[in-house]
Amino acid sequence: MTESLIWITGSRRFRAPHDETDTRMSDGRIFREAWIAGVNKHHPGEPKPGYVTLWDETPEWEREAAAAVYGQVRYFIKVSEGHATRLSS
């Protein structure tokens, strides 16, 4: 089964295809890129370096956390049966 998840952050779209060949780390990378885009858009002033650290420089524990959050958000979207779309402006 293949599903897709689209996150819209500002004017940028992140599409994550999901099938048996995808890995948790690619999900984590997508979450991290969306996180950095959000920080750059909404954080007043200069954000802490840790807030905008690129994926390749992110510690392993933080990569795992990003992948876990992505999975939780994906599950929430799935169980909301389309109602999660009301959460975005």
N, C-alpha and C positions, 0 to 999 in steps of 0.2 A: 504494500500500500504506500502511496506517495502523497504527502501533504505539503503544503507550503505555508509559510508564515511571513508576513510582510510587516516590518516596522517602519514607520515613517518618522523621521527625525528631521525637523526643519524641512528643507527641500530635498533631502537625501532619502532614498529608499534602500532598505536592506531586505533582501529576499533569502530565505533559508529553505532550500529544498530538504525534505526529510524522507529518507528511505534507509534500507538496511546498510548502505555503504557509508553513510554519514557518521562522523564521530562527534563525541561530546565536545572536543576541543574546537571544532569548527563552529559549533553552537556558541561556545564561550567567546570565541573571537568576534562573532557577529554581535553578541551582547556588549562586548567591550567597545567596539567601534560605535555602537549606538550610544553607549554611556559617554564616551569622549565627545561625541557630537553634541549631546545634551549639556555637558559641562561647559563646552565652548560657547554654546548659545545662551545659557541661562546663568552661569556663575558670574557674580559681580567681581570685577577686577581680575587679577591674575590667579588662576587656580593653583593649588598645591601641585607639585610635580607628580605625585602619586595618583592624582585624579586623572591625569592625561597621559600616563605612561603607555607607550605603544605595546601591543600584544607580545612581541618578541622580547621585550624587556620586562614583562610582568612576571613576578614570582610564580612558581608552580601552584602554591596554595591559592593564590588569587585567580589563576586560570581555572582551577577546579571550582572555585566559588562562582565565577562568572558563568561557567557551564551549568552549574546547579540552578542559578537564578533563571537562566534562559529556559531550562526545563520546567521550572515552576510557572513561569509566565506562559509558556506554551500550553501547559496543562490547564491553567486558568482560562485561557482563551478557548480551549477546546470544550471544557465543561460549561462555559457560559453560554454555549449555543448561540453565538453571535451577539450577545448582549454586551460583551466587552467593548464593542465598537463605540458604545456611548461614552466611554471613558476618555476618548481623544477629542480634541477640539478641531 
